[in-house]
Amino acid sequence: MLDALWFRLLDAAERIRREERGDGLVNWVVLAVGLAAAAAAVVTLLRPAIQEGGQKIVNFISGSG
C-alpha cells in the first residue's frame, strides 16, 4: 500500500518537473523573440542616425570631410 502511494507521488513529481521545464523554455523563447523584435524596432528607428554617423566616420577617415 505504501509502495503504491510512494510511486504515485514520484510519478506526479516527475510530471510536474517536466511541465515546469517546458513552461520555462516557452518563457525563454517568448523573451528572446520579444527582445529581438525590440532590437529590430530600435535599429529601424535609429537607422538614419546610424547611417549619418557612419558616413561621418568614413568621411573623417578618408579625409574628405
C-alpha positions as CSV (number, residue, x, y, z in Angstrom):
1,M,0.0,0.0,0.0
2,L,2.7,2.5,1.0
3,D,4.8,1.5,-2.0
4,A,2.0,2.2,-4.4
5,L,1.3,5.6,-2.8
6,W,5.1,6.4,-2.9
7,F,5.4,5.6,-6.6
8,R,2.3,7.6,-7.4
9,L,3.8,10.5,-5.6
10,L,7.1,10.1,-7.5
11,D,5.2,9.9,-10.8
12,A,3.3,13.1,-10.0
13,A,6.5,14.9,-9.0
14,E,8.2,13.8,-12.2
15,R,5.3,15.0,-14.3
16,I,5.3,18.4,-12.5
17,R,9.1,18.7,-13.0
18,R,8.8,18.0,-16.8
19,E,5.9,20.5,-17.2
20,E,7.8,23.3,-15.4
21,R,10.8,22.8,-17.6
22,G,8.6,23.1,-20.7
23,D,6.9,26.3,-19.3
24,G,10.3,27.7,-18.5
25,L,11.5,27.0,-22.1
26,V,8.5,28.7,-23.5
27,N,9.1,31.7,-21.3
28,W,12.7,32.0,-22.5
29,V,11.6,31.7,-26.2
30,V,9.0,34.4,-25.7
31,L,11.5,36.6,-24.0
32,A,14.1,36.1,-26.8
33,V,11.6,36.8,-29.5
34,G,10.4,39.9,-27.7
35,L,13.9,41.2,-27.3
36,A,14.7,40.5,-30.9
37,A,11.6,42.4,-32.0
38,A,12.5,45.3,-29.7
39,A,16.1,45.4,-31.1
40,A,14.8,45.4,-34.7
41,A,12.4,48.3,-33.8
42,V,15.2,50.3,-32.3
43,V,17.5,49.8,-35.3
44,T,14.7,50.7,-37.6
45,L,14.0,53.9,-35.7
46,L,17.7,54.8,-35.5
47,R,18.7,53.8,-39.0
48,P,19.0,57.3,-40.4
49,A,21.2,58.4,-37.4
50,I,23.3,55.3,-37.7
51,Q,23.8,55.8,-41.4
52,E,24.7,59.5,-41.0
53,G,27.1,58.8,-38.2
54,G,28.7,56.0,-40.2
55,Q,29.1,58.4,-43.2
56,K,30.7,61.0,-41.0
57,I,33.2,58.4,-39.7
58,V,34.0,57.3,-43.3
59,N,34.5,60.9,-44.4
60,F,36.7,61.6,-41.4
61,I,38.9,58.6,-42.0
62,S,39.2,59.2,-45.8
63,G,39.9,62.9,-45.2
64,S,37.1,64.2,-47.4
65,G,35.1,65.8,-44.7
